[in-house]
Amino acid sequence: MINSKHEAANIFGSQSELTTETVTQKVSVIIPAYNTAAYIAETLDSVFTQTYTNYEVIVINDGSPHTKALEAALETYRDRIIYLKQENQGAGPARNTGLKASSGKLIAFLDSDDIWLPKFLESQVTFLQENKFDLVWADAYLFGIGVREGSTFMEFAPSEGEATFESLLESRCNIITSGTLARKKAILEVGGFKNYPTAQDFDLWVRMALKGARFGYRKDILLKHRVHLKGLSGNSVKRIERGLNAYDRLLETLPLNKNQVHIVECQLKMLEASLLLERGKSLLLDENYIDAKRTFKEANKYFRSIKLRAVLIMLNLFPRLLLWLFKWLRADGLALIKKSNPKAV
């Protein structure tokens, strides 16, 4: 059920009935699959219970080492999906394979462990068509390891103001891939996904925006996004490292103007400080108080945070009490930090 407190205002989205134009638009749902045999049936069920019915489903087995289990999970769906197999190349190339096989003018990307709510396609197709957007996205409930019940993607990665190239660079607008619907033409005009090991989706969005594609979002909750340690989204340190790599690539590959270069450089500084902060947390959990203090102090040269100053004072005076408080206050997310296991800096 959509929670009214998350509904978007004004131009960013509103519910409306399907139009004749909307109904005629076929959607190709592209689902790359790798080691998600335990979840993919639930994902597919969420597609096949959509109120919007003009779609095709393309599942790409991206060289999963658990292919037998995956194909067993897909067996009851085989007459309703297009099933493709390839050697492992990563999520980006797998989605490109799906794009090549697609026949719809609209594309919806769905991760094989995420879940759409029943009106996802109906709402997103209507929203895109009525506002003449090239790509739209929605908010998502988060569920899984270390997630507070009822928390949403936009609470942690907000979208505010107009969706532009600059707002994507500055992380004022953050896109969740499983919540997207886009025009196939706009994706193909920039060459689809690049064969990068991480952040292929972010790279595609910024290239589309730089090319002039019109983006829109809504704060309606239309899907559920799974957070788990096996998924790339499950590790805060890796997430920051992916961001650093992504922004470095933008500087190398895109024709940015002076202001855009400045934005990217600012984002890199923020991510570097965030990485220090995560390393400090891990060092604290390892009871390495000396290196934790040094790392937090270095991070605070950027953040200039009163909270971090208090942490540094506690590390000097009562380090064990600080560790106890940290474990108590952050109990739900400790698994994500412990698995990071970063090296001391």
Secondary structure by P-SEA (a helix, b strand, c coil): ccccccccccccbbbbccccccccbbbbbbbbbccccccaaaaaaaaaacccccbbbbbbcccccaaaaaaaaaccccccccccccccccaaaaaaaaaaaccccbbbbbccccccccaaaaaaaaaaaaacccbbbbbbbbbcccccccccccccccccccccaaaaaacccccccccccccaaaaaaaccccccccaaaaaaaaaaaaabbbbbbbccccbbbbbccccccccaaaaaaaaaaaaaaaaacccccaaaaaaaaaaaaaaaaaaaaaaaaaaaaacaaaaaaaaaaaaacccccaaaaaaaaaaaccaaaaaaaaaaaacccaaaaaacccccc
